[in-house]
Amino acid sequence: MTRKEAVSLIKARLGDIEHWSAEFKERCTDGVLRRDLILFEKQCKVFSDELFILCLKTHGHLVRDDVCQTTAPSTTTGS
């Protein structure tokens, strides 16, 4: 599975967060799905494709906060 295929799979399963109903967003405030989708869109883009796909396979859905924080490569150098 490529990253592009993984992205398509996730979007097909969860849909675009912008199109979620207000009621559904309310129910997700504690938030696993909501937080995961936002995290996926931002932070997880820095993952290598292999790590990204491994996380997906391991967790069966979007990687969660704690997983991203412990496995994300350091981005503090440069800039």
Phi, psi and omega per residue, in radians:
M1 nan 2.292 3.089
T2 -1.554 2.923 3.101
R3 -1.039 -0.717 -3.115
K4 -1.075 -0.733 3.104
E5 -1.137 -0.695 3.126
A6 -1.108 -0.757 3.098
V7 -1.048 -0.787 3.129
S8 -1.069 -0.729 3.137
L9 -1.076 -0.811 3.138
I10 -1.087 -0.825 -3.117
K11 -1.121 -0.607 3.105
A12 -1.168 -0.652 -3.106
R13 -1.366 -0.702 -3.044
L14 -1.800 -0.374 -3.074
G15 1.330 2.996 3.133
D16 -1.391 2.224 -3.091
I17 -0.974 -0.536 -3.126
E18 -1.163 -0.393 -3.111
H19 -1.730 0.064 3.086
W20 -1.204 2.536 3.099
S21 -1.205 2.704 3.115
A22 -1.024 -0.675 -3.135
E23 -1.080 -0.758 3.141
F24 -1.150 -0.710 3.106
K25 -1.072 -0.708 3.114
E26 -1.043 -0.781 -3.115
R27 -1.171 -0.314 -3.111
C28 -1.759 0.240 -3.071
T29 -1.117 -0.563 3.099
D30 -1.234 -0.367 2.891
G31 0.931 0.674 -2.961
V32 -0.940 -1.008 -3.059
L33 -1.052 -0.802 -3.085
R34 -1.096 -0.874 -3.123
R35 -1.089 -0.751 -3.119
D36 -1.077 -0.727 -3.108
L37 -1.153 -0.749 3.114
I38 -1.103 -0.780 3.139
L39 -1.074 -0.746 3.114
F40 -1.027 -0.788 -3.103
E41 -1.137 -0.549 -3.058
K42 -1.820 -1.446 -2.968
Q43 -1.052 -0.727 -3.007
C44 -1.255 -0.146 3.067
K45 -1.122 -0.346 -3.121
V46 -1.444 -0.159 3.115
F47 -1.161 2.618 2.943
S48 -1.204 2.718 3.130
D49 -0.976 -0.718 -3.106
E50 -1.100 -0.789 -3.138
L51 -1.163 -0.718 3.123
F52 -1.006 -0.856 -3.122
I53 -1.203 -0.669 3.095
L54 -1.051 -0.779 3.113
C55 -1.049 -0.769 3.134
L56 -1.069 -0.798 -3.113
K57 -1.149 -0.690 -3.089
T58 -1.190 -0.738 -3.014
H59 -1.734 -0.263 3.065
G60 1.279 0.054 3.099
H61 -2.796 -2.924 -3.133
L62 -1.063 2.472 3.115
V63 -1.153 2.571 -3.111
R64 -1.647 2.892 3.083
D65 -0.642 -1.087 -3.038
D66 -1.070 -0.640 3.123
V67 -1.157 -0.807 -3.130
C68 -1.076 -0.742 -3.080
Q69 -1.180 -0.585 -3.095
T70 -1.519 -0.305 -3.077
T71 -2.000 -0.178 -3.114
A72 -1.215 2.430 3.096
P73 -1.176 2.682 -3.136
S74 -1.172 2.356 3.122
T75 -2.103 0.355 -3.063
T76 -1.448 -0.236 -3.135
T77 -1.564 2.703 3.093
G78 1.490 -2.919 -3.079
S79 1.132 nan nan
